[in-house]
Amino acid sequence: MTYNLAEAGRAIGVNRSTVLRAIRKGTISATRDPTTGGWLIEPSELHRVFTPVAPDTGMPGVATTSTTASNGNHAMELAELRVRLEAAELRIREKDEQLRNVWQRLDAE
């Protein structure tokens, strides 16, 4: 799940223009959405530099992960990571099989 400028600003308790300035200065990295042209900011990249705020209080430095939305996002992220892990493991098995075939051909020669 990536943030747009407004979401990133809310996540760290600042205006979206502050986030945009950080992107332009190179303090944080972001990519452009190919469809909309808007900025996409990874939460890990944003929070590498800026402290998250609590959604209820707006207080800097207080991160809450017990909200339902947050838990739902974590569950979706976990499911996505599991799918990506399975795909990576499949690619590794395929590469191992290819390597075995190469070794068998070399041994036969």
C-alpha positions as CSV (number, residue, x, y, z in Angstrom):
1,M,0.0,0.0,0.0
2,T,1.5,3.3,-1.0
3,Y,0.6,6.8,0.0
4,N,-0.3,9.7,-2.2
5,L,0.9,13.2,-1.1
6,A,-2.2,14.0,1.0
7,E,-2.1,10.6,2.7
8,A,1.6,10.8,3.4
9,G,1.1,14.3,4.9
10,R,-1.7,13.0,7.2
11,A,0.5,10.0,8.2
12,I,3.2,12.3,9.5
13,G,1.1,15.2,10.6
14,V,2.3,17.8,8.0
15,N,0.9,19.5,4.9
16,R,1.2,17.7,1.5
17,S,3.5,20.4,0.3
18,T,6.1,19.4,3.0
19,V,6.1,15.9,1.6
20,L,6.5,17.2,-1.9
21,R,9.4,19.4,-0.9
22,A,11.1,16.3,0.7
23,I,10.6,14.4,-2.5
24,R,12.1,17.2,-4.6
25,K,15.0,17.7,-2.3
26,G,15.7,13.9,-2.4
27,T,15.1,13.4,1.3
28,I,12.6,10.7,0.5
29,S,12.2,8.8,-2.7
30,A,8.9,8.4,-4.5
31,T,7.6,7.2,-7.9
32,R,5.0,8.5,-10.3
33,D,1.7,6.7,-10.8
34,P,1.7,5.9,-14.6
35,T,-2.1,6.3,-14.7
36,T,-2.6,9.5,-12.8
37,G,0.8,11.0,-12.7
38,G,0.5,11.5,-8.9
39,W,3.3,10.7,-6.5
40,L,3.4,7.3,-4.8
41,I,5.3,7.0,-1.5
42,E,6.1,3.8,0.2
43,P,5.3,4.0,3.9
44,S,8.7,2.5,4.9
45,E,10.4,5.2,2.9
46,L,8.3,8.0,4.4
47,H,8.7,6.7,8.0
48,R,12.4,6.2,7.4
49,V,12.7,10.0,7.6
50,F,9.5,11.2,9.3
51,T,7.9,10.0,12.5
52,P,4.4,8.7,12.1
53,V,1.5,10.3,14.0
54,A,-1.4,8.7,15.8
55,P,-4.5,8.9,13.6
56,D,-6.8,9.8,16.6
57,T,-4.7,12.4,18.4
58,G,-2.5,13.9,15.6
59,M,0.4,13.7,18.0
60,P,3.8,13.2,16.4
61,G,5.7,10.1,17.5
62,V,2.7,8.1,18.6
63,A,2.1,5.3,16.1
64,T,-1.0,3.2,16.6
65,T,-1.5,-0.2,14.9
66,S,-4.5,-1.4,16.7
67,T,-7.2,0.2,14.6
68,T,-9.4,-2.0,12.4
69,A,-8.2,-0.3,9.2
70,S,-4.6,-0.7,10.1
71,N,-5.1,-4.4,10.9
72,G,-7.0,-4.9,7.6
73,N,-4.1,-3.2,5.8
74,H,-1.6,-5.4,7.6
75,A,-3.6,-8.5,6.7
76,M,-3.7,-7.5,3.0
77,E,0.0,-6.8,3.0
78,L,0.7,-10.1,4.6
79,A,-1.4,-11.9,2.0
80,E,0.4,-10.1,-0.8
81,L,3.8,-11.0,0.7
82,R,2.8,-14.6,1.0
83,V,1.8,-14.7,-2.7
84,R,5.1,-13.0,-3.6
85,L,7.1,-15.5,-1.5
86,E,5.3,-18.5,-3.2
87,A,6.1,-17.0,-6.6
88,A,9.8,-16.6,-5.7
89,E,10.0,-20.1,-4.3
90,L,8.5,-21.4,-7.6
91,R,11.1,-19.5,-9.6
92,I,13.9,-20.9,-7.4
93,R,12.6,-24.5,-7.9
94,E,12.4,-23.9,-11.7
95,K,16.0,-22.6,-11.7
96,D,17.2,-25.5,-9.6
97,E,15.6,-27.9,-12.2
98,Q,17.3,-26.0,-15.0
99,L,20.6,-26.3,-13.2
100,R,20.1,-30.0,-12.6
101,N,19.4,-30.5,-16.4
102,V,22.6,-28.6,-17.3
103,W,24.7,-30.7,-15.0
104,Q,23.1,-33.9,-16.3
105,R,23.9,-32.8,-19.9
106,L,27.5,-31.9,-18.9
107,D,28.0,-35.3,-17.2
108,A,26.6,-37.1,-20.2
109,E,29.2,-35.4,-22.5
